[in-house]
Amino acid sequence: MRRMPIVVAGTAAGLAAVLGFHTETMGTSLRSGLPGASGTAKTPAGAAGAGGGSSTTTTTPSSTPGSVSGSTSTTTTTPTGTRSALGADIQYRYGELELEVTVTGSRITNVQPVIDTAFDPRSSQVNSYAEPLLQSETLRAQSANISGVSGATFTSQAYVQSLQAALDKLGFK
Amino acid sequence: MNARAPGAPGTVGAADPPAGPVLGHVHAVMGTMVSFDVRVGDGDGNAARVGLARACARLDRADAVFSTWKPNSPMSLLRRNEITLGDAPAEMAEVLERCAVARDLSGGCFDPWRLPGGIDPTGLVKGWAADRALAELRAAGVRAAIVGAGGDLATFGGPEPGSPWRIGVRDPKAAGSLACVVASPGAVATSGCYERGHHVIDPRTGRPGTRCESATVTGPELWLADALATALLVAGEAGLAAIEAVEGYEGCVITAGGSLAMTGSFPITS
């Protein structure tokens, strides 16, 4: 058996990667949400497809406890200016979560929980450290040059669902 | 355990075509978000899309059969003894057989038959379904792919020909940080206390058994890596020996003290 201290303090790109995956980008090799696809990506994860021409987004309704209503949208432009939208109110196994998302141009500039209740204190504690993830530059996945993250949280999945719903409303790709 | 990983580094060679179009997708299923990163290579883009649709159908099917949340799923019916194994779809027996393999390999630390509320193979089904989804993409002729099922990943190939997928393992104690980065041999699964907000039950005792913050298992296939990661979380450092004994599989635990303890060949890259 080997032992070592935790020495890598990279960026948890799990949520960012999930968001980056949301848009299908056939025909272009530039994936801003995927550090492995381009080491020079400059846009935040979640903006995958912006500038990549036509893109189609489909959200599949979840059949599981954390569910969000489905939506389908198509866009070929990247809106500019600062806009905000409320995400879906997500009921998940340990609570309820609704987010307000602000985007400026092609960047997510803020994410704030509007409703954030957990059914027990431990989950609330989980929320409190899971949620700042997307409020920071950790949205950018480039630093660790990784393509995925192992160890996602249930809370973060509810978070991603609500966030994605808000981004859909904003036509954010 | 002898089967080589679909995504073993050895299967990626210089003869592979250069990186081509990327197909990304997220599918909400099984109570989680399953993400796809598909590198089409010089294969047929339409075939890749068909493969992706089939992969999602595989996941939906697994959810329909094995969900313990859906009251009328075959799994739920079986749990309530309203049907027999013989009545259930064929994949039920396959999954339970694998559960028995994982139980034995883990020394009983993974045991779907000894959980509160009746038999529950959830700790293996997600990985198994992701393996099957990945197989659809391979069959579609894509160059490389990741199927990420709520923090557990099934992979083959790599971002570039000749290089393996690098997967970060979340630091369970520091939001936004990684505990380590591993080169995926085909599957990377992590179980952690943070995932559920509660201690996991040790099936050997029926009582909370968590001794570490999180446990990661790598190996050729996700169904087993997923189950062994669950077992390793229960057993803590003491469970590393059992992982070490399974050919092709490696494990790492992040201890309550914040250090990493791992098997001899755990594919940590930095």
Boltz contact constraints between the chains, C-beta under 6 A:
constraints:
  - contact:
      token1: [A, 1]
      token2: [B, 240]
      max_distance: 6.0
  - contact:
      token1: [A, 1]
      token2: [B, 261]
      max_distance: 6.0
  - contact:
      token1: [A, 2]
      token2: [B, 262]
      max_distance: 6.0
  - contact:
      token1: [A, 3]
      token2: [B, 261]
      max_distance: 6.0
  - contact:
      token1: [A, 4]
      token2: [B, 260]
      max_distance: 6.0
  - contact:
      token1: [A, 5]
      token2: [B, 259]
      max_distance: 6.0
  - contact:
      token1: [A, 6]
      token2: [B, 179]
      max_distance: 6.0
  - contact:
      token1: [A, 8]
      token2: [B, 178]
      max_distance: 6.0
  - contact:
      token1: [A, 8]
      token2: [B, 180]
      max_distance: 6.0
  - contact:
      token1: [A, 8]
      token2: [B, 181]
      max_distance: 6.0
  - contact:
      token1: [A, 8]
      token2: [B, 270]
      max_distance: 6.0
  - contact:
      token1: [A, 9]
      token2: [B, 177]
      max_distance: 6.0
  - contact:
      token1: [A, 10]
      token2: [B, 168]
      max_distance: 6.0
  - contact:
      token1: [A, 10]
      token2: [B, 178]
      max_distance: 6.0
  - contact:
      token1: [A, 12]
      token2: [B, 170]
      max_distance: 6.0
  - contact:
      token1: [A, 12]
      token2: [B, 176]
      max_distance: 6.0
  - contact:
      token1: [A, 12]
      token2: [B, 178]
      max_distance: 6.0
  - contact:
      token1: [A, 18]
      token2: [B, 26]
      max_distance: 6.0
  - contact:
      token1: [A, 18]
      token2: [B, 33]
      max_distance: 6.0
  - contact:
      token1: [A, 18]
      token2: [B, 35]
      max_distance: 6.0
  - contact:
      token1: [A, 21]
      token2: [B, 24]
      max_distance: 6.0
  - contact:
      token1: [A, 21]
      token2: [B, 26]
      max_distance: 6.0
  - contact:
      token1: [A, 21]
      token2: [B, 35]
      max_distance: 6.0
  - contact:
      token1: [A, 22]
      token2: [B, 26]
      max_distance: 6.0
  - contact:
      token1: [A, 24]
      token2: [B, 24]
      max_distance: 6.0
  - contact:
      token1: [A, 26]
      token2: [B, 21]
      max_distance: 6.0
  - contact:
      token1: [A, 26]
      token2: [B, 23]
      max_distance: 6.0
  - contact:
      token1: [A, 26]
      token2: [B, 45]
      max_distance: 6.0
  - contact:
      token1: [A, 27]
      token2: [B, 21]
      max_distance: 6.0
  - contact:
      token1: [A, 31]
      token2: [B, 22]
      max_distance: 6.0
  - contact:
      token1: [A, 36]
      token2: [B, 159]
      max_distance: 6.0
  - contact:
      token1: [A, 37]
      token2: [B, 22]
      max_distance: 6.0
  - contact:
      token1: [A, 60]
      token2: [B, 27]
      max_distance: 6.0
  - contact:
      token1: [A, 60]
      token2: [B, 28]
      max_distance: 6.0
  - contact:
      token1: [A, 62]
      token2: [B, 28]
      max_distance: 6.0
  - contact:
      token1: [A, 64]
      token2: [B, 31]
      max_distance: 6.0
  - contact:
      token1: [A, 94]
      token2: [B, 197]
      max_distance: 6.0
  - contact:
      token1: [A, 122]
      token2: [B, 197]
      max_distance: 6.0
  - contact:
      token1: [A, 123]
      token2: [B, 197]
      max_distance: 6.0
  - contact:
      token1: [A, 126]
      token2: [B, 197]
      max_distance: 6.0
  - contact:
      token1: [A, 129]
      token2: [B, 175]
      max_distance: 6.0
  - contact:
      token1: [A, 133]
      token2: [B, 175]
      max_distance: 6.0
  - contact:
      token1: [A, 133]
      token2: [B, 176]
      max_distance: 6.0
  - contact:
      token1: [A, 138]
      token2: [B, 176]
      max_distance: 6.0
  - contact:
      token1: [A, 144]
      token2: [B, 168]
      max_distance: 6.0
  - contact:
      token1: [A, 146]
      token2: [B, 166]
      max_distance: 6.0
  - contact:
      token1: [A, 146]
      token2: [B, 168]
      max_distance: 6.0
  - contact:
      token1: [A, 146]
      token2: [B, 181]
      max_distance: 6.0
  - contact:
      token1: [A, 147]
      token2: [B, 159]
      max_distance: 6.0
  - contact:
      token1: [A, 147]
      token2: [B, 165]
      max_distance: 6.0
  - contact:
      token1: [A, 148]
      token2: [B, 146]
      max_distance: 6.0
  - contact:
      token1: [A, 148]
      token2: [B, 148]
      max_distance: 6.0
  - contact:
      token1: [A, 148]
      token2: [B, 153]
      max_distance: 6.0
  - contact:
      token1: [A, 148]
      token2: [B, 167]
      max_distance: 6.0
  - contact:
      token1: [A, 149]
      token2: [B, 168]
      max_distance: 6.0
  - contact:
      token1: [A, 149]
      token2: [B, 170]
      max_distance: 6.0
  - contact:
      token1: [A, 150]
      token2: [B, 151]
      max_distance: 6.0
  - contact:
      token1: [A, 150]
      token2: [B, 153]
      max_distance: 6.0
  - contact:
      token1: [A, 150]
      token2: [B, 167]
      max_distance: 6.0
  - contact:
      token1: [A, 150]
      token2: [B, 169]
      max_distance: 6.0
  - contact:
      token1: [A, 150]
      token2: [B, 188]
      max_distance: 6.0
  - contact:
      token1: [A, 150]
      token2: [B, 190]
      max_distance: 6.0
  - contact:
      token1: [A, 151]
      token2: [B, 151]
      max_distance: 6.0
  - contact:
      token1: [A, 151]
      token2: [B, 169]
      max_distance: 6.0
  - contact:
      token1: [A, 151]
      token2: [B, 170]
      max_distance: 6.0
  - contact:
      token1: [A, 151]
      token2: [B, 190]
      max_distance: 6.0
  - contact:
      token1: [A, 151]
      token2: [B, 192]
      max_distance: 6.0
  - contact:
      token1: [A, 151]
      token2: [B, 214]
      max_distance: 6.0
  - contact:
      token1: [A, 152]
      token2: [B, 150]
      max_distance: 6.0
  - contact:
      token1: [A, 152]
      token2: [B, 151]
      max_distance: 6.0
  - contact:
      token1: [A, 153]
      token2: [B, 194]
      max_distance: 6.0
  - contact:
      token1: [A, 153]
      token2: [B, 195]
      max_distance: 6.0
  - contact:
      token1: [A, 157]
      token2: [B, 32]
      max_distance: 6.0
  - contact:
      token1: [A, 157]
      token2: [B, 33]
      max_distance: 6.0
  - contact:
      token1: [A, 160]
      token2: [B, 33]
      max_distance: 6.0
